[in-house]
């Protein structure tokens, strides 16, 4: 997107929004998950986040997908599962 901003996939955002509307608590996050979520919500790309955390981009992608599944309480079910997001 223009300006180097990231966009959260609406399919990923909708379960979080629905959870908030239903006032279902999000499970407690560890320090690493909290930092990832902060960077994602700040609009950083996976490459930018990986650089800041000193991580491999591939591992970061795995961690972000796991975080999204945890927050949305959705387990992966195949190649088009919610964990297969399109962040760059």
Beta strands, then each sheet from edge to edge (+ up, - down):
end
